Amino acid sequence: MSFIEVNETPLYYEDYGPKDAPVLVFSHSLFFNSDMFQHQVEHFSKDYRVICYDHRGQGNSGRSSLDNLDMDTLTNDAAALIEGLGIQKCHFIGNSMGGFIALRLAARRPDLLHSCVVLGSSGEAEYKKEEFQPLVTQLQKNGAEEVVDSLMYIMFGDASLASLSFERERNIWRDYMKKLDSSIGDAAHQVIHRKSVLEELEDVKVPVLAIAGEQDHAYSIQLSENIAKKVENGRCEVVGKAGHSVALEKHEEVNKRLERHFVRMKSKLERRTRI
């Protein structure tokens, strides 16, 4: 287990692959931890340096107060992690909450990024705040055990919830979420009370790929399309029969799309270098 101290908080991270290779940094969803990217680690760590970390207040990272779990603080943590590991530039990939962080990095710390990839995410303020608030209140009081079925519905698409081939993975994450204590409610509070970053995206020059799940119960395809339209170099792609946790649910399809994206970015960089 590896930890790095950032902004007075220990962040847990794993560092895979050759240290001199192009760097991918993965940022996980609310209610998950860095293990949600195990399939991406397996696929990419032969040719890339792959870093997965747990956000403050989640997974194995240090706990924090409600006021220090906002998206701005988490974005500062991500930047400090990248710099602390001596990384000059990386591709930053975030699912859901991780995507909120990725977009803020693209807007505020473009010097750290080759590109930004968001999966099942949004650049806007939470449009389901009233719907999600009772769930957040319940989480803050009692943790996730009593509402785990609601969390599963939000985080996975219909096909994944019904699939026999996905049953083992589904059960792993259901058991994980069920054990989350009341501190997860503070992280959830900051997620639904985040501010929009859309205006900041208007000045983003970093290439942005937004990947949406066709069956996402939390964030519509339109929200991913809005991200791609807002930035100068944006692209939106939709993965069929996938929900909010698209990196997990359709990992083979997502890995193919990520691979194509990284190849495109490499080609653009090589063209600029020749010029």
N, C-alpha and C positions, 0 to 999 in steps of 0.2 A: 504494500500500500504506500502510495506517495502523496505527500501534502506540500503545498506551497502557501506561505503566509501572504495574503493580499488584503490591503485595507483593514488590517488588524483582525482578519478572519482566516482560519486555515481552510483551504479548498483542497478537497480530495481529487486526484486526477490519475489517469493511466496514460502512459506514453508508449506507443507501439511503433514498430517499423524502423527503417534506417533513419538515423538522425540527420543525414545530409540530404534527404529526399524532400520534395515539396510537402508542405504541411497542411493537414486538414484538422480543424478543431471542431468538435461536435458538442452542441449545447442542448440539453434534454428538455422535455416537457414537464410541466407541473404534474405532480403525482407519480413521476418516474424518477429514475436516476440514470447515470451514464451507461448502465447496462442496456438501455434501450437501443443502443447503437452497436450491439455485439455483431450483428450481421454485416454492418459497414466495416467494422474493424477487421473481420475475417476476410472481407473482399479486398480492401484497399491497403492493408498494412504491409503487403509484399512490396509495393511500389511507392508508397507514401509514408511519411511520418504521420501517424494518427493519434490525436490527443482527445480524450473524452474526460469531462470533469463533472463534478456534482456542484450545483449551485449552493451558495450559503443558505442554510435553513433546510436543506434537503440532502438525502443520501448520507454519505459519510462526512460531508463537510460540516464546519462549525455552525452552531445555531446562532440566531441573531434576533434582535427585537423587530417588532412589526415595522417600525419606522425605517429600518435598514434593509428591508426586503423589497423595496420599490425597484422598478425597472432601471432607473438611472444608476442606482447603486450596483445592481447586478451587471450592468453594462461596464461600469468602472472596474468591477471585479474581473470581467472577461479581458478587458484591455490590460490590466495588471498581470493577469495570468500569462497572456501572450508575451508581454515584455519581460516578465520574470523568468520565463523559460528561454529567453534569448532568441525568440523568433522574430525575424524582420517583417515577414508578410506571410499570410496564410489564407486559405479558403475557409471561411467560417460558415458552418452549417447548423441551423437551429430548427428544432421541431416545436411548434406552438410557442410556449413561453421562450424557448431558446431562439425562436424566430424574432420575437420582440427585441431581444438583445442583439441579434444579428443586424437588424435594420438600424438600430441606434448606433451600432459600431460603424456601419456603412456611412451613416450621416455625420458622425462626430469624430471617428478615428479611421478615415479611409487610408491613412498611411500604413495601417496594419493589415490591410486586406488586399488580396488578389481578386476575390469575389465574395459574394454573400449569397447563401442559399437558405430559403425559408420554406418549411414544410408545414402545411396545416396551420398557417399563421395569419396575422393581420397587422396592418399598419395603423389601424384606427382605434379609437376608444371602444371599450366593450359595449356592444349594442344589445347584449343580453344581460346587462347588469341587474335589472329588476328580477329576471328569471333566476339568475345564479346566486343572488344575495342570500336567500334563505338557506341554500346549500352551504355557502361559506360560513354563515353563522353557526350552523350545525357542526361543521368541521372544527370551528374554533372552540366550541363547547365540549364536544365528545370525540373528536377524531373521526376517522373514516369508516370504522367498522359498520355502523348502522346505515351508511349511505353508499356502500361500495357498489351496489348494483347501479345506482345513478351514475357513479363515476365511470363504470365500465361502459354504460351507454353513451356517455359524452365522449369518451376517449377512443372508442372503436366503432367501426362501421357495421352495418347490418350483416354483410357477408362474413366478416371476421367473427362476429358474435355467434353466428350459426355454423361456422365451418368446423368440421371434425378434424381436418388437418391442422387447424390453428388452435385446437383445444388445449394442447399442452402449454403453449406460450400464453394463451389467454388465462389459464389457471395460475401460471407463475405470477403474472402481473396482478391478477385479482387478489391472490394471497399477499402480495407485497402491499398493495393499496389498503387492504383490510387492516394492516398493522400500523398504518400511519397514525401518529398521535395528534393531539390538538394543535401542535405547532404548525402543521401543514395548513391549517386554516388561515394563519397570518400570511403565508405565501400566496394562498388563493385570494385573499382580500386584496393584496397589491396587484395581482393579475387583473382582477375585474375592475379595479379603480385606476388602472393605468391611463395615461394621457395619449392622445393621438400623436403619431410621429409623421403623418402624411406630409405636412408642410415642409418638414426637414428633408423629406425624400426628394423634393423637387430639385435640390442641388446635388444629389448623389450622382457621381460619375462611376462609382464602382459597379461592375456588372452584377445584376441581381437576377437570380432564378427563383421563381415562386412555384412550388409544387403543391397542388391541391388534391385532396382525396374526394372522389366523386360522391361518397356517402358520409362526408364529414358532418356530424351532428352539432358541432360547436361553431365552426366557421365555414361560410359558404364559399363556393368557387369564386364568386364575385369579389370577395375580399382579396384573394390572391391576384385576380386580374387587376384590381385597383392598385396593388403594389407595383406590378409590372408596368402599368401605364404611367405611373407617377415618376419613375426614375428614367434617366436618360437611356440607359442600356438594360432594359428589363425584358423578361421573358416569363410567360406563365405556361405551365404544363399540368394536365389533369391525369391522375392515375385512377383507372376504373376499379370499382368494387373495393375501394379503400376508404377508411374513415379518417379520424383526426390524427391517429398515430401512424401515419402513412409509412414512415421509415421502418416500422415494425411489421405492419400488416402486409405490405407488398415490397419486402426488402429487395427481392431480385429485380423487380421493375424499377424501383428507386435507384438501386445501384447502377443499373444501365444508364439511367438518365443523368446521374451524377458523373459517371465516367465520361459520357458525351460532353457534359458541361466542362469538366476539367480539361478535356482535349481541346475544346473550342478556346478556352482561356489560354492554354499553352500556345496554340497557333497564333492567337492575337498578340501575345507577348513576343513571340519570335518575329512576327512581321514588324512590330514596332522597333525591335532591336536592330533589324536589318536596315530599317529606314534611318 
